[in-house]
Amino acid sequence: MQGRQLTERELAVEPVDAARLLLGCVMESTTPEGVVAVKIVEVEAYRGADDPASHCYRGKTPRNEVMFGPAGHLYVYFVYGMHFCANVTSLTDGEPGAVLVRAGEVVEGADLAHIRRPSARSHAELAKGPARLTGVLGLDRSHNGVDLTSSTASVRLFEGDPVSDDEVVTGPRVGISLAIEVPWRFWIGSSHAVSTYRRGGKHAPDAG
């Protein structure tokens, strides 16, 4: 049983503030195979027209329209023709912003998570990175737009144990080619599930 479910109002804030809020929170996914929940340990914040690394930098498209909607919804996209990434929308309806959920620690449904990620060599590696995280949660394009604040949603966000400022580390975002020095990646320094940092990349924007 998880804690209190997060509300749209709590997430209708600047992406950086939403990113900090999400650290330590729990994302729970219910599928026909069962329930898997992860404690969020690494995130990245993305804005809109003033953030060159964001999917919304050049305006609204069918792909990114969820980012222009209300806060607290799931924005899922397919990247590099290989895997899915999951974001939590922030700000207010019509103003784009989102937080990429980069990594988590599985806190429920470990057996199912291992079935979905058989190559994981340890518990910490199950959701260590955005593709692994969506994999263990069973997320794909069909989850795009899910209201994470709804009590009946298949994917929901819950308040977790508080994470103190001393536990949080910040740095540049991963795998992007523009605005690479912006320190909008946040992670729990003590977690072994935090993904490996890779500076820059060929493709931009890659996230958010």
N, CA and C atoms as a LAMMPS dump frame, in Angstrom:
ITEM: TIMESTEP
0
ITEM: NUMBER OF ATOMS
624
ITEM: BOX BOUNDS ff ff ff
-5.0000000000000000e+02 5.0000000000000000e+02
-5.0000000000000000e+02 5.0000000000000000e+02
-5.0000000000000000e+02 5.0000000000000000e+02
ITEM: ATOMS id mol type element x y z
1 1 1 N 0.849 -1.194 0
2 1 2 C 0 0 0
3 1 3 C 0.881 1.24 0
4 2 1 N 0.659 2.118 -0.961
5 2 2 C 1.451 3.331 -1.078
6 2 3 C 0.887 4.434 -0.186
7 3 1 N 1.573 5.561 -0.151
8 3 2 C 1.148 6.702 0.648
9 3 3 C 0.101 7.536 -0.066
10 4 1 N 0.078 8.81 0.253
11 4 2 C -0.89 9.734 -0.34
12 4 3 C -0.583 9.977 -1.811
13 5 1 N -1.619 9.983 -2.638
14 5 2 C -1.428 10.218 -4.06
15 5 3 C -1.188 11.71 -4.303
16 6 1 N -0.261 12.019 -5.198
17 6 2 C 0.031 13.416 -5.527
18 6 3 C -1.131 14.036 -6.284
19 7 1 N -1.231 15.361 -6.22
20 7 2 C -2.319 16.092 -6.857
21 7 3 C -1.808 16.927 -8.024
22 8 1 N -2.733 17.291 -8.892
23 8 2 C -2.382 18.159 -10.015
24 8 3 C -1.824 19.481 -9.519
25 9 1 N -2.409 20.021 -8.477
26 9 2 C -1.972 21.314 -7.946
27 9 3 C -0.51 21.266 -7.502
28 10 1 N -0.103 20.186 -6.877
29 10 2 C 1.282 20.067 -6.41
30 10 3 C 2.264 20.058 -7.575
31 11 1 N 1.839 19.499 -8.7
32 11 2 C 2.731 19.368 -9.853
33 11 3 C 2.629 20.533 -10.824
34 12 1 N 1.664 21.421 -10.633
35 12 2 C 1.486 22.578 -11.517
36 12 3 C 2.431 23.702 -11.117
37 13 1 N 3.714 23.388 -11.117
38 13 2 C 4.768 24.322 -10.715
39 13 3 C 5.879 24.275 -11.764
40 14 1 N 6.878 25.098 -11.577
41 14 2 C 8.015 25.09 -12.493
42 14 3 C 8.618 23.678 -12.558
43 15 1 N 9.062 23.258 -13.745
44 15 2 C 9.621 21.91 -13.882
45 15 3 C 10.737 21.598 -12.888
46 16 1 N 11.582 22.588 -12.591
47 16 2 C 12.663 22.356 -11.627
48 16 3 C 12.087 22.027 -10.252
49 17 1 N 11.033 22.741 -9.858
50 17 2 C 10.406 22.475 -8.563
51 17 3 C 9.694 21.124 -8.568
52 18 1 N 9.053 20.792 -9.696
53 18 2 C 8.386 19.492 -9.812
54 18 3 C 9.411 18.364 -9.763
55 19 1 N 10.563 18.581 -10.385
56 19 2 C 11.614 17.564 -10.384
57 19 3 C 12.083 17.277 -8.963
58 20 1 N 12.306 18.326 -8.219
59 20 2 C 12.745 18.149 -6.814
60 20 3 C 11.666 17.452 -5.99
61 21 1 N 10.414 17.804 -6.252
62 21 2 C 9.294 17.184 -5.546
63 21 3 C 9.212 15.687 -5.813
64 22 1 N 9.493 15.283 -7.046
65 22 2 C 9.325 13.886 -7.438
66 22 3 C 10.386 12.958 -6.851
67 23 1 N 11.526 13.496 -6.459
68 23 2 C 12.551 12.637 -5.871
69 23 3 C 12.016 12.001 -4.592
70 24 1 N 12.099 10.693 -4.525
71 24 2 C 11.597 9.959 -3.373
72 24 3 C 10.157 9.53 -3.489
73 25 1 N 9.441 10.081 -4.472
74 25 2 C 8.053 9.676 -4.683
75 25 3 C 8.007 8.301 -5.354
76 26 1 N 6.835 7.701 -5.344
77 26 2 C 6.672 6.353 -5.891
78 26 3 C 5.751 6.377 -7.104
79 27 1 N 6.204 5.794 -8.203
80 27 2 C 5.371 5.623 -9.387
81 27 3 C 4.951 4.154 -9.44
82 28 1 N 3.651 3.933 -9.45
83 28 2 C 3.099 2.58 -9.422
84 28 3 C 2.333 2.306 -10.706
85 29 1 N 2.609 1.157 -11.314
86 29 2 C 1.96 0.777 -12.569
87 29 3 C 1.244 -0.558 -12.396
88 30 1 N -0.031 -0.57 -12.801
89 30 2 C -0.835 -1.789 -12.732
90 30 3 C -1.154 -2.263 -14.141
91 31 1 N -0.758 -3.484 -14.454
92 31 2 C -1.019 -4.091 -15.76
93 31 3 C -1.654 -5.459 -15.529
94 32 1 N -2.126 -6.124 -16.585
95 32 2 C -2.689 -7.466 -16.402
96 32 3 C -1.713 -8.448 -15.759
97 33 1 N -0.408 -8.192 -15.899
98 33 2 C 0.598 -9.093 -15.327
99 33 3 C 0.787 -8.871 -13.829
100 34 1 N 0.41 -7.693 -13.352
101 34 2 C 0.592 -7.403 -11.938
102 34 3 C 0.982 -5.955 -11.693
103 35 1 N 1.425 -5.676 -10.47
104 35 2 C 1.785 -4.32 -10.043
105 35 3 C 3.294 -4.228 -9.833
106 36 1 N 3.883 -3.154 -10.358
107 36 2 C 5.275 -2.822 -10.085
108 36 3 C 5.321 -1.36 -9.658
109 37 1 N 6.07 -1.072 -8.613
110 37 2 C 6.219 0.303 -8.145
111 37 3 C 7.696 0.612 -7.962
112 38 1 N 8.085 1.843 -8.312
113 38 2 C 9.476 2.263 -8.155
114 38 3 C 9.546 3.569 -7.378
115 39 1 N 10.528 3.66 -6.537
116 39 2 C 10.859 4.924 -5.877
117 39 3 C 11.727 5.725 -6.825
118 40 1 N 11.323 6.941 -7.143
119 40 2 C 12.041 7.779 -8.105
120 40 3 C 13.318 8.33 -7.468
121 41 1 N 14.461 8.067 -8.112
122 41 2 C 15.746 8.506 -7.553
123 41 3 C 16.524 9.434 -8.485
124 42 1 N 16.045 9.609 -9.713
125 42 2 C 16.745 10.503 -10.655
126 42 3 C 15.757 11.079 -11.638
127 43 1 N 15.845 12.396 -11.852
128 43 2 C 14.91 13.093 -12.736
129 43 3 C 15.636 14.206 -13.489
130 44 1 N 14.993 14.698 -14.557
131 44 2 C 15.488 15.864 -15.293
132 44 3 C 14.323 16.78 -15.607
133 45 1 N 14.533 18.082 -15.464
134 45 2 C 13.492 19.067 -15.735
135 45 3 C 13.64 19.645 -17.134
136 46 1 N 12.494 19.859 -17.803
137 46 2 C 12.46 20.461 -19.142
138 46 3 C 11.325 21.471 -19.219
139 47 1 N 11.614 22.618 -19.831
140 47 2 C 10.585 23.634 -20.027
141 47 3 C 10.102 23.62 -21.479
142 48 1 N 9.674 24.782 -21.999
143 48 2 C 9.117 24.833 -23.338
144 48 3 C 9.941 25.657 -24.308
145 49 1 N 9.389 26.778 -24.751
146 49 2 C 10.011 27.581 -25.804
147 49 3 C 11.343 28.186 -25.388
148 50 1 N 11.624 28.272 -24.093
149 50 2 C 12.893 28.846 -23.629
150 50 3 C 13.917 27.776 -23.255
151 51 1 N 13.649 26.517 -23.608
152 51 2 C 14.564 25.424 -23.3
153 51 3 C 14.876 24.663 -24.586
154 52 1 N 16.04 24.931 -25.2
155 52 2 C 16.38 24.293 -26.484
156 52 3 C 16.439 22.775 -26.43
157 53 1 N 16.59 22.183 -25.252
158 53 2 C 16.666 20.733 -25.14
159 53 3 C 15.298 20.081 -25.034
160 54 1 N 14.253 20.889 -24.977
161 54 2 C 12.902 20.358 -24.782
162 54 3 C 12.23 19.994 -26.095
163 55 1 N 11.357 18.989 -26.055
164 55 2 C 10.552 18.635 -27.22
165 55 3 C 9.622 19.771 -27.624
166 56 1 N 9.345 20.7 -26.719
167 56 2 C 8.396 21.784 -26.994
168 56 3 C 9.071 23.058 -27.477
169 57 1 N 10.361 23.006 -27.695
170 57 2 C 11.104 24.212 -28.06
171 57 3 C 10.582 24.857 -29.335
172 58 1 N 10.137 24.028 -30.283
173 58 2 C 9.655 24.565 -31.563
174 58 3 C 8.134 24.593 -31.649
175 59 1 N 7.473 24.425 -30.526
176 59 2 C 6.017 24.532 -30.525
177 59 3 C 5.29 23.217 -30.365
178 60 1 N 3.99 23.301 -30.414
179 60 2 C 3.129 22.157 -30.169
180 60 3 C 3.017 21.269 -31.402
181 61 1 N 3.113 19.96 -31.193
182 61 2 C 2.984 18.97 -32.26
183 61 3 C 2.131 17.814 -31.729
184 62 1 N 1.669 16.926 -32.609
185 62 2 C 0.929 15.757 -32.115
186 62 3 C 1.732 14.931 -31.12
187 63 1 N 3.056 14.92 -31.287
188 63 2 C 3.896 14.12 -30.392
189 63 3 C 3.949 14.701 -28.981
190 64 1 N 4.103 16.032 -28.877
191 64 2 C 4.36 16.634 -27.565
192 64 3 C 3.151 17.292 -26.923
193 65 1 N 1.951 17.14 -27.512
194 65 2 C 0.799 17.905 -27.04
195 65 3 C 0.446 17.627 -25.581
196 66 1 N 0.802 16.469 -25.06
197 66 2 C 0.519 16.18 -23.643
198 66 3 C 1.265 17.158 -22.741
199 67 1 N 2.447 17.604 -23.165
200 67 2 C 3.216 18.558 -22.367
201 67 3 C 2.515 19.906 -22.257
202 68 1 N 1.606 20.2 -23.171
203 68 2 C 0.874 21.467 -23.15
204 68 3 C -0.419 21.364 -22.329
205 69 1 N -0.717 20.185 -21.841
206 69 2 C -1.936 19.97 -21.078
207 69 3 C -1.729 20.222 -19.6
208 70 1 N -2.655 19.764 -18.772
209 70 2 C -2.556 19.979 -17.328
210 70 3 C -1.412 19.187 -16.701
211 71 1 N -1.027 19.601 -15.523
212 71 2 C 0.058 18.939 -14.805
213 71 3 C -0.38 17.57 -14.305
214 72 1 N 0.629 16.727 -14.052
215 72 2 C 0.357 15.424 -13.461
216 72 3 C -0.029 14.338 -14.432
217 73 1 N 0.214 14.56 -15.722
218 73 2 C -0.092 13.537 -16.719
219 73 3 C 1.203 12.901 -17.215
220 74 1 N 1.079 11.699 -17.734
221 74 2 C 2.229 10.947 -18.224
222 74 3 C 2.474 11.275 -19.691
223 75 1 N 3.678 11.711 -19.991
224 75 2 C 4.093 11.961 -21.369
225 75 3 C 5.106 10.875 -21.74
226 76 1 N 4.682 9.964 -22.614
227 76 2 C 5.531 8.832 -23.01
228 76 3 C 5.885 8.974 -24.487
229 77 1 N 7.157 8.837 -24.791
230 77 2 C 7.576 8.897 -26.19
231 77 3 C 8.608 7.812 -26.472
232 78 1 N 8.715 7.481 -27.753
233 78 2 C 9.641 6.462 -28.239
234 78 3 C 10.891 7.171 -28.745
235 79 1 N 12.058 6.73 -28.337
236 79 2 C 13.283 7.431 -28.696
237 79 3 C 14.288 6.474 -29.34
238 80 1 N 15.025 6.987 -30.345
239 80 2 C 16.054 6.225 -31.05
240 80 3 C 15.519 4.955 -31.692
241 81 1 N 14.198 4.84 -31.848
242 81 2 C 13.616 3.643 -32.412
243 81 3 C 13.868 2.406 -31.573
244 82 1 N 14.11 2.623 -30.266
245 82 2 C 14.514 1.512 -29.403
246 82 3 C 13.684 1.362 -28.132
247 83 1 N 13.398 2.481 -27.456
248 83 2 C 12.758 2.339 -26.152
249 83 3 C 11.88 3.548 -25.819
250 84 1 N 11.115 3.399 -24.749
251 84 2 C 10.213 4.451 -24.3
252 84 3 C 10.812 5.216 -23.123
253 85 1 N 10.438 6.493 -23.023
254 85 2 C 10.793 7.328 -21.882
255 85 3 C 9.511 7.884 -21.275
256 86 1 N 9.508 8.066 -19.96
257 86 2 C 8.319 8.542 -19.256
258 86 3 C 8.595 9.875 -18.576
259 87 1 N 7.685 10.808 -18.785
260 87 2 C 7.782 12.126 -18.179
261 87 3 C 6.503 12.442 -17.413
262 88 1 N 6.633 13.301 -16.411
263 88 2 C 5.485 13.81 -15.66
264 88 3 C 5.31 15.273 -16.021
265 89 1 N 4.139 15.665 -16.526
266 89 2 C 3.931 17.05 -16.928
267 89 3 C 3.817 17.951 -15.702
268 90 1 N 4.217 19.208 -15.911
269 90 2 C 4.154 20.205 -14.847
270 90 3 C 3.593 21.501 -15.425
271 91 1 N 3.718 22.598 -14.678
272 91 2 C 3.162 23.895 -15.066
273 91 3 C 1.639 23.8 -15.25
274 92 1 N 1.05 24.737 -15.985
275 92 2 C -0.403 24.785 -16.11
276 92 3 C -0.847 24.487 -17.525
277 93 1 N -2.126 24.232 -17.685
278 93 2 C -2.693 23.9 -18.99
279 93 3 C -2.341 24.983 -20
280 94 1 N -1.696 24.604 -21.111
281 94 2 C -1.3 25.545 -22.146
282 94 3 C 0.138 25.999 -22.049
283 95 1 N 0.79 25.749 -20.917
284 95 2 C 2.19 26.132 -20.735
285 95 3 C 3.017 24.865 -20.571
286 96 1 N 3.862 24.529 -21.538
287 96 2 C 4.544 23.231 -21.506
288 96 3 C 5.672 23.128 -20.499
289 97 1 N 5.745 21.976 -19.897
290 97 2 C 6.823 21.651 -18.976
291 97 3 C 6.687 20.2 -18.566
292 98 1 N 7.811 19.555 -18.271
293 98 2 C 7.743 18.155 -17.857
294 98 3 C 9.023 17.752 -17.154
295 99 1 N 8.933 16.636 -16.457
296 99 2 C 10.08 16.072 -15.756
297 99 3 C 10.295 14.649 -16.261
298 100 1 N 11.452 14.4 -16.83
299 100 2 C 11.811 13.06 -17.272
300 100 3 C 12.19 12.22 -16.052
301 101 1 N 11.551 11.075 -15.901
302 101 2 C 11.891 10.162 -14.81
303 101 3 C 12.996 9.245 -15.313
304 102 1 N 14.202 9.457 -14.805
305 102 2 C 15.371 8.776 -15.358
306 102 3 C 15.661 7.434 -14.692
307 103 1 N 15.406 7.315 -13.401
308 103 2 C 15.771 6.07 -12.721
309 103 3 C 14.971 5.9 -11.445
310 104 1 N 14.865 4.642 -11.012
311 104 2 C 14.12 4.353 -9.798
312 104 3 C 14.586 3.072 -9.137
313 105 1 N 14.158 2.881 -7.91
314 105 2 C 14.421 1.658 -7.162
315 105 3 C 13.106 0.901 -7.03
316 106 1 N 13.066 -0.337 -7.446
317 106 2 C 11.837 -1.124 -7.36
318 106 3 C 11.502 -1.393 -5.892
319 107 1 N 10.302 -0.981 -5.475
320 107 2 C 9.872 -1.162 -4.088
321 107 3 C 8.675 -2.105 -3.985
322 108 1 N 8.116 -2.508 -5.1
323 108 2 C 7.016 -3.472 -5.122
324 108 3 C 7.022 -4.193 -6.465
325 109 1 N 6.73 -5.48 -6.45
326 109 2 C 6.673 -6.244 -7.697
327 109 3 C 8.02 -6.624 -8.244
328 110 1 N 8.976 -6.906 -7.37
329 110 2 C 10.337 -7.214 -7.825
330 110 3 C 10.38 -8.454 -8.722
331 111 1 N 9.574 -9.454 -8.419
332 111 2 C 9.582 -10.674 -9.241
333 111 3 C 9.179 -10.377 -10.681
334 112 1 N 8.111 -9.581 -10.852
335 112 2 C 7.672 -9.206 -12.196
336 112 3 C 8.704 -8.314 -12.872
337 113 1 N 9.301 -7.413 -12.102
338 113 2 C 10.335 -6.53 -12.652
339 113 3 C 11.504 -7.341 -13.193
340 114 1 N 11.904 -8.396 -12.488
341 114 2 C 13.013 -9.24 -12.954
342 114 3 C 12.622 -10.027 -14.203
343 115 1 N 11.37 -10.415 -14.3
344 115 2 C 10.906 -11.089 -15.517
345 115 3 C 10.994 -10.143 -16.71
346 116 1 N 10.636 -8.89 -16.482
347 116 2 C 10.675 -7.894 -17.554
348 116 3 C 12.095 -7.443 -17.877
349 117 1 N 12.995 -7.531 -16.902
350 117 2 C 14.388 -7.123 -17.108
351 117 3 C 15.315 -8.273 -16.723
352 118 1 N 15.268 -9.386 -17.468
353 118 2 C 16.065 -10.564 -17.088
354 118 3 C 17.572 -10.335 -17.137
355 119 1 N 18.008 -9.307 -17.856
356 119 2 C 19.447 -9.05 -17.961
357 119 3 C 19.998 -8.269 -16.777
358 120 1 N 19.13 -7.782 -15.904
359 120 2 C 19.584 -7.015 -14.741
360 120 3 C 20.416 -7.912 -13.83
361 121 1 N 21.619 -7.468 -13.49
362 121 2 C 22.526 -8.272 -12.675
363 121 3 C 22.317 -8.052 -11.178
364 122 1 N 21.537 -7.016 -10.835
365 122 2 C 21.256 -6.742 -9.43
366 122 3 C 19.925 -6.017 -9.325
367 123 1 N 19.405 -5.934 -8.108
368 123 2 C 18.146 -5.227 -7.885
369 123 3 C 18.277 -3.762 -8.304
370 124 1 N 19.418 -3.152 -8.027
371 124 2 C 19.626 -1.74 -8.333
372 124 3 C 19.593 -1.456 -9.825
373 125 1 N 19.895 -2.457 -10.647
374 125 2 C 19.949 -2.244 -12.095
375 125 3 C 18.588 -2.371 -12.774
376 126 1 N 17.569 -2.823 -12.057
377 126 2 C 16.262 -3.064 -12.678
378 126 3 C 15.71 -1.826 -13.376
379 127 1 N 15.757 -0.68 -12.71
380 127 2 C 15.193 0.563 -13.275
381 127 3 C 16.246 1.657 -13.326
382 128 1 N 17.475 1.268 -13.605
383 128 2 C 18.613 2.185 -13.644
384 128 3 C 18.735 2.79 -15.034
385 129 1 N 17.953 3.833 -15.286
386 129 2 C 17.918 4.472 -16.597
387 129 3 C 16.497 4.549 -17.101
388 130 1 N 16.195 5.526 -17.953
389 130 2 C 14.809 5.754 -18.392
390 130 3 C 14.174 4.597 -19.154
391 131 1 N 14.954 3.889 -19.984
392 131 2 C 14.398 2.762 -20.738
393 131 3 C 14.131 1.578 -19.825
394 132 1 N 15.029 1.33 -18.898
395 132 2 C 14.828 0.235 -17.946
396 132 3 C 13.63 0.519 -17.048
397 133 1 N 13.483 1.779 -16.642
398 133 2 C 12.367 2.151 -15.775
399 133 3 C 11.025 1.911 -16.459
400 134 1 N 10.88 2.374 -17.691
401 134 2 C 9.618 2.133 -18.397
402 134 3 C 9.421 0.651 -18.661
403 135 1 N 10.523 -0.081 -18.853
404 135 2 C 10.427 -1.516 -19.096
405 135 3 C 9.867 -2.265 -17.903
406 136 1 N 10.407 -1.991 -16.705
407 136 2 C 9.933 -2.725 -15.529
408 136 3 C 8.511 -2.321 -15.142
409 137 1 N 8.135 -1.079 -15.476
410 137 2 C 6.78 -0.63 -15.183
411 137 3 C 5.779 -1.06 -16.252
412 138 1 N 6.283 -1.569 -17.376
413 138 2 C 5.402 -2.007 -18.452
414 138 3 C 4.766 -0.863 -19.206
415 139 1 N 5.461 0.269 -19.298
416 139 2 C 4.915 1.461 -19.948
417 139 3 C 5.262 1.49 -21.427
418 140 1 N 4.307 1.92 -22.24
419 140 2 C 4.535 2.115 -23.665
420 140 3 C 3.679 3.282 -24.146
421 141 1 N 3.583 3.433 -25.456
422 141 2 C 2.866 4.579 -26.021
423 141 3 C 1.395 4.623 -25.599
424 142 1 N 0.81 3.478 -25.269
425 142 2 C -0.59 3.449 -24.861
426 142 3 C -0.827 4.18 -23.545
427 143 1 N 0.245 4.429 -22.779
428 143 2 C 0.109 5.134 -21.507
429 143 3 C 0.281 6.642 -21.651
430 144 1 N 0.562 7.104 -22.848
431 144 2 C 0.727 8.539 -23.066
432 144 3 C -0.57 9.265 -22.713
433 145 1 N -0.475 10.257 -21.843
434 145 2 C -1.638 11.046 -21.455
435 145 3 C -2.342 10.573 -20.198
436 146 1 N -1.913 9.457 -19.607
437 146 2 C -2.544 8.959 -18.383
438 146 3 C -2.448 10.009 -17.275
439 147 1 N -3.559 10.217 -16.564
440 147 2 C -3.596 11.157 -15.453
441 147 3 C -3.052 10.47 -14.208
442 148 1 N -1.84 10.785 -13.84
443 148 2 C -1.174 10.138 -12.716
444 148 3 C -1.79 10.508 -11.37
445 149 1 N -2.622 11.546 -11.351
446 149 2 C -3.24 11.991 -10.102
447 149 3 C -4.633 11.39 -9.9
448 150 1 N -5.108 10.624 -10.87
449 150 2 C -6.43 9.99 -10.771
450 150 3 C -6.343 8.703 -9.952
451 151 1 N -7.288 8.511 -9.058
452 151 2 C -7.271 7.317 -8.207
453 151 3 C -7.567 6.044 -8.987
454 152 1 N -8.116 6.176 -10.189
455 152 2 C -8.472 5.002 -10.984
456 152 3 C -7.504 4.747 -12.139
457 153 1 N -6.463 5.545 -12.239
458 153 2 C -5.513 5.398 -13.343
459 153 3 C -4.67 4.139 -13.191
460 154 1 N -4.2 3.612 -14.322
461 154 2 C -3.354 2.414 -14.293
462 154 3 C -1.937 2.731 -13.833
463 155 1 N -1.548 4.007 -13.936
464 155 2 C -0.246 4.46 -13.442
465 155 3 C -0.515 5.647 -12.525
466 156 1 N 0.045 5.596 -11.314
467 156 2 C -0.23 6.641 -10.339
468 156 3 C 1.042 7.079 -9.629
469 157 1 N 1.008 8.311 -9.088
470 157 2 C 2.136 8.865 -8.347
471 157 3 C 1.756 9.028 -6.883
472 158 1 N 2.661 8.59 -6
473 158 2 C 2.402 8.684 -4.572
474 158 3 C 3.55 9.396 -3.857
475 159 1 N 3.185 10.074 -2.8
476 159 2 C 4.175 10.711 -1.953
477 159 3 C 5.056 9.65 -1.322
478 160 1 N 6.352 9.917 -1.266
479 160 2 C 7.283 8.981 -0.647
480 160 3 C 7.885 9.561 0.609
481 161 1 N 8.898 8.898 1.117
482 161 2 C 9.606 9.421 2.277
483 161 3 C 10.329 10.71 1.885
484 162 1 N 10.341 11.702 2.779
485 162 2 C 11.009 12.973 2.46
486 162 3 C 12.474 12.779 2.104
487 163 1 N 12.945 13.551 1.132
488 163 2 C 14.349 13.53 0.742
489 163 3 C 14.941 14.887 1.089
490 164 1 N 15.91 14.926 1.976
491 164 2 C 16.483 16.192 2.423
492 164 3 C 17.365 16.805 1.345
493 165 1 N 17.569 18.105 1.444
494 165 2 C 18.413 18.799 0.474
495 165 3 C 19.835 18.244 0.479
496 166 1 N 20.28 17.774 1.627
497 166 2 C 21.637 17.229 1.725
498 166 3 C 21.802 15.944 0.914
499 167 1 N 20.695 15.269 0.657
500 167 2 C 20.746 14.001 -0.08
501 167 3 C 20.7 14.201 -1.587
502 168 1 N 20.337 15.417 -2.04
503 168 2 C 20.102 15.674 -3.464
504 168 3 C 21.348 16.245 -4.134
505 169 1 N 21.678 15.667 -5.284
506 169 2 C 22.793 16.142 -6.098
507 169 3 C 22.229 16.692 -7.398
508 170 1 N 22.842 17.75 -7.926
509 170 2 C 22.391 18.331 -9.19
510 170 3 C 23.531 18.352 -10.191
511 171 1 N 23.159 18.351 -11.479
512 171 2 C 24.163 18.405 -12.524
513 171 3 C 23.514 18.564 -13.878
514 172 1 N 24.307 18.568 -14.951
515 172 2 C 23.768 18.722 -16.299
516 172 3 C 22.938 17.526 -16.729
517 173 1 N 22.019 17.768 -17.638
518 173 2 C 21.152 16.702 -18.153
519 173 3 C 21.935 15.764 -19.073
520 174 1 N 21.354 14.599 -19.307
521 174 2 C 22.075 13.507 -19.98
522 174 3 C 21.657 13.357 -21.44
523 175 1 N 22.63 13.103 -22.317
524 175 2 C 22.349 12.706 -23.687
525 175 3 C 21.706 13.737 -24.573
526 176 1 N 21.865 15.027 -24.266
527 176 2 C 21.292 16.084 -25.104
528 176 3 C 22.419 16.852 -25.784
529 177 1 N 22.071 17.599 -26.834
530 177 2 C 23.075 18.333 -27.593
531 177 3 C 22.972 19.839 -27.411
532 178 1 N 21.864 20.302 -26.851
533 178 2 C 21.66 21.726 -26.63
534 178 3 C 21.406 21.987 -25.147
535 179 1 N 21.811 23.188 -24.689
536 179 2 C 21.67 23.559 -23.274
537 179 3 C 22.28 22.488 -22.371
538 180 1 N 23.44 21.989 -22.776
539 180 2 C 24.034 20.844 -22.083
540 180 3 C 24.578 21.197 -20.705
541 181 1 N 24.794 22.491 -20.42
542 181 2 C 25.351 22.863 -19.129
543 181 3 C 24.283 23.192 -18.088
544 182 1 N 23.029 23.239 -18.496
545 182 2 C 21.961 23.578 -17.557
546 182 3 C 21.856 22.484 -16.498
547 183 1 N 21.999 22.832 -15.205
548 183 2 C 22.047 21.812 -14.145
549 183 3 C 20.663 21.379 -13.667
550 184 1 N 19.866 20.846 -14.58
551 184 2 C 18.487 20.478 -14.25
552 184 3 C 18.288 18.974 -14.115
553 185 1 N 19.349 18.256 -13.83
554 185 2 C 19.227 16.851 -13.456
555 185 3 C 19.392 16.763 -11.945
556 186 1 N 18.495 16.023 -11.305
557 186 2 C 18.509 15.898 -9.851
558 186 3 C 18.493 14.417 -9.494
559 187 1 N 19.298 14.02 -8.524
560 187 2 C 19.293 12.622 -8.128
561 187 3 C 19.658 12.476 -6.644
562 188 1 N 19.261 11.328 -6.102
563 188 2 C 19.573 11.006 -4.72
564 188 3 C 20.967 10.399 -4.696
565 189 1 N 21.901 11.108 -4.082
566 189 2 C 23.309 10.742 -4.168
567 189 3 C 23.641 9.365 -3.638
568 190 1 N 22.885 8.886 -2.676
569 190 2 C 23.199 7.599 -2.06
570 190 3 C 22.633 6.401 -2.811
571 191 1 N 21.81 6.651 -3.836
572 191 2 C 21.152 5.547 -4.534
573 191 3 C 22.066 4.892 -5.563
574 192 1 N 22.09 3.569 -5.554
575 192 2 C 22.882 2.815 -6.535
576 192 3 C 22.122 2.633 -7.855
577 193 1 N 20.871 3.101 -7.894
578 193 2 C 20.061 2.948 -9.106
579 193 3 C 20.176 4.147 -10.044
580 194 1 N 20.899 5.182 -9.642
581 194 2 C 21.078 6.357 -10.502
582 194 3 C 21.834 5.955 -11.758
583 195 1 N 21.407 6.459 -12.907
584 195 2 C 21.995 6.054 -14.187
585 195 3 C 23.378 6.648 -14.391
586 196 1 N 24.104 6.095 -15.342
587 196 2 C 25.445 6.562 -15.672
588 196 3 C 25.365 7.843 -16.495
589 197 1 N 26.154 8.847 -16.119
590 197 2 C 26.141 10.117 -16.833
591 197 3 C 26.863 10.007 -18.168
592 198 1 N 26.208 10.518 -19.226
593 198 2 C 26.813 10.596 -20.56
594 198 3 C 26.623 12.008 -21.073
595 199 1 N 27.704 12.678 -21.347
596 199 2 C 27.646 14.063 -21.785
597 199 3 C 27.246 14.159 -23.251
598 200 1 N 26.242 14.998 -23.535
599 200 2 C 25.861 15.304 -24.904
600 200 3 C 25.348 14.128 -25.692
601 201 1 N 25.141 14.356 -26.992
602 201 2 C 24.634 13.304 -27.875
603 201 3 C 24.395 13.871 -29.245
604 202 1 N 24.245 12.997 -30.233
605 202 2 C 24.019 13.419 -31.609
606 202 3 C 22.639 13.997 -31.824
607 203 1 N 21.671 13.483 -31.098
608 203 2 C 20.293 13.83 -31.355
609 203 3 C 19.784 14.834 -30.353
610 204 1 N 19.108 15.859 -30.814
611 204 2 C 18.554 16.859 -29.913
612 204 3 C 17.214 17.329 -30.471
613 205 1 N 16.235 17.576 -29.611
614 205 2 C 16.283 17.22 -28.205
615 205 3 C 15.957 15.753 -27.995
616 206 1 N 16.463 15.18 -26.904
617 206 2 C 16.273 13.774 -26.611
618 206 3 C 15.214 13.536 -25.533
619 207 1 N 14.894 14.527 -24.761
620 207 2 C 14.063 14.278 -23.594
621 207 3 C 13.109 15.43 -23.353
622 208 1 N 12.247 15.174 -22.37
623 208 2 C 11.296 16.207 -21.94
624 208 3 C 10.534 16.81 -23.059
